[in-house]
Amino acid sequence: MSDLHAIPAAGPSSATPSDGFRHDWRVAEILALYGQSFSNLIFQAQSVHRQYHDPNRVQLSQLISIKTGGCAEDCAYCPQSAKYKKETGLAADKLMAVGAVLEDARKAKANGASRYCMGAAWRSPKDKDLEKVAEMIAGVKALGLETCATLGMVTGDQAVRLKAAGLDYYNHNIDTSEEFYGEIITTRTYGDRLETLQNVRDAGMNVCCGGIVGMGETREDRAGMLLTLANLPQHPESVPVNQLVQVKGTPLFGAEASDPFEFIRTIAVARIVMPASYVRLSAGREDMSDEMQALCFLAGANSIFYGEKLLTTPNPDGNQDLQLFARLGIEPE
């Protein structure tokens, strides 16, 4: 599709009069957005971005693994799965001490992060584990940072406990389309993911939910992932878009690398269908050139994970990010 105005960037829908955003997208519409010329798509995405965000500010989040390895899930991309322990050599660690997490959070704040995300390799947390996690959340919140956690599936009661502890965001990615999901994960269903998102929303927390590009999925799968997110009753406040980081020993090691332009298109389409959300440039930045990242920001990405490590995979050095921001005239948020 070459007509820039053939599909509205954003506008009220009869299905969602309360927030003015569309929640009734069709796959064909999203594929038509993908299919535009690159320049038209980027122009449309940047135009939408400027309606809802400062185009020269990017939010910084820092991520820490508070409990690494030993996960019962079989996600084909993840070295933390116990199923691939022999192949990856990643040993399971115990939950970090609260004091160690808070010390890391202080450093994150000093380095410019405004949100601190805590990840634990669990299929779902045990209630006894939540006591220590809740203490971490409360401590990070007291430092003046926004709090985020990703702990696997949570029940409604667990979500309420996390909210009461001061958790602002809960991350639970859907990863891909419902149709392709079974090729990547078999230990929980797409419906399980959506149930956790609803529990988080019902508890009054912000939702952080996105997916991964480069797992062998088709463009239709990428469109399906964005369709699921855009058609939720309320758009996720944060939408991380990850580029697969291939880890030796996982089933997806050796997968064909994704096309950089296709990744940028995914950022742009996410911006168009979820105008007010923060679109986060997440895993995989270590392998992205400065020019690719700059195009992602132009396409509407306005958040990054900041710091030298993302759970178990590398991330660009913080100084490198700040140097790129300076070259682009971007201010950290």
C-alpha positions, -999 to +999 in steps of 0.1 A: +000+000+000+015+033-010-013+057+001-002+072+033-037+082+043-054+050+034-055+038+070-060+064+098-031+066+122-053+068+152-088+078+159-120+071+179-137+038+175-173+030+183-159+000+202-139+021+226-154+055+231-138+059+265-101+064+255-104+074+218-081+047+205-090+018+183-092-017+198-109-033+168-080-037+144-081-064+117-050-084+106-055-072+070-052-036+083-021-042+102-005-061+073-014-031+051+005-008+074+035-031+072+032-032+034+036+006+029+068+020+015+093+024+042+094+062+040+056+064+042+054+040+072+081+059+091+064+092+084+031+080+096+046+064+127+065+096+135+034+117+129+015+096+154+044+096+179+045+134+179+008+136+189+014+117+221+051+119+230+081+142+229+100+129+199+133+138+215+130+121+248+136+084+256+127+067+289+154+046+306+147+013+324+172-010+340+166-047+343+181-071+369+177-108+372+168-114+409+165-151+404+184-167+374+179-201+358+160-233+367+128-222+350+102-250+344+091-234+311+105-246+277+106-212+258+128-220+228+147-188+230+155-188+267+187-200+283+171-199+317+149-229+310+159-259+331+152-281+300+183-266+282+206-265+313+229-292+300+233-274+266+236-238+279+255-245+311+235-219+330+232-229+366+201-220+387+207-193+414+187-186+445+166-154+449+189-125+455+191-108+489+169-077+493+199-056+502+218-065+471+189-056+449+184-023+465+221-015+462+219-022+424+187+000+422+206+029+438+233+026+412+207+024+384+191+056+396+225+073+399+231+063+363+199+079+351+173+051+351+138+061+360+123+026+361+138-005+378+127-039+365+131-071+385+130-105+367+128-139+382+130-172+362+098-188+375+069-204+358+048-187+385+060-174+419+052-193+451+034-172+477+064-175+501+086-160+474+064-130+470+072-119+506+108-111+497+099-098+463+074-074+479+101-062+502+123-055+472+095-036+454+088-015+485+125-007+488+130+003+452+098+024+453+112+042+483+142+052+463+120+072+440+121+048+411+092+033+391+090-004+398+085-032+374+086-070+378+084-101+356+079-132+377+059-155+353+022-162+356+004-146+386-030-152+401-054-124+409-045-125+446-008-124+438-013-094+416-031-076+444-002-084+467+023-070+443+002-038+438+000-033+475+038-036+478+041-007+454+046-024+420+038+000+391+043-022+361+041-060+355+058-074+325+044-106+308+051-108+271+029-127+247+061-132+225+043-139+192+010-146+175-014-171+190-010-192+158+029-195+161+030-196+199+030-234+201+061-236+180+080-216+207+064-226+240+045-257+251+045-255+289+018-228+290-009-215+266-015-182+250-047-181+271-025-184+303-006-154+292-037-133+286-052-144+320-021-131+338-024-098+319-060-095+330-051-103+366-025-075+365-050-051+350-077-060+375-052-053+403-047-018+391-012-021+378+002-009+345+008-036+319+041-041+301+037-066+273+053-072+239+071-098+219+101-110+200+111-106+164+134-132+147+122-165+160+113-178+125+078-162+126+062-147+095+051-111+090+015-124+096+027-136+130+042-103+138+010-086+128-010-111+149+011-103+179+005-066+175-032-073+168-036-091+202-019-062+220-038-034+202-072-051+207-068-055+244-095-035+262-067-012+273-034-009+255-003-019+275+013+012+289+047-003+278+053-025+247+088-040+246+099-052+211+128-076+213+151-088+187+160-125+193+193-129+211+205-163+200+221-183+229+240-214+222+222-245+236+187-231+230+165-245+202+165-212+184+203-209+182+212-207+146+179-194+135+180-171+104+185-135+115+156-111+111+158-083+085+167-050+103+141-032+082+114-057+092+123-050+129+120-013+123+087-018+106+074-037+136+084-007+158+066+017+135+034-004+133+034-008+171+035+029+174+006+035+150-018+009+165-009+018+202-003+056+200+000+065+236+020+034+248+058+035+254+074+013+228+106-001+242+136-010+222+146-041+242+167-072+238+190-074+209+204-038+209+239-052+213+237-064+177+221-032+164+241-005+147+237+031+159+220+038+126+194+010+131+186+023+166+182+058+153+157+046+128+139+027+156+136+060+175+124+077+144+098+050+140+084+057+175+105+038+200+108+059+231+121+036+258+151+014+262+166-011+286+197+006+299+227-011+315+253-037+305+231-068+309+195-079+303+189-109+326+215-132+311+223-115+277+246-085+270+233-050+264+252-019+252+272+000+278+253+029+293+279+055+282+275+042+247+238+049+249+243+084+262+268+091+235+242+080+209+216+102+225+239+132+224+246+126+187+208+124+180+198+152+203+177+129+225+172+136+262+169+106+287+137+105+306 
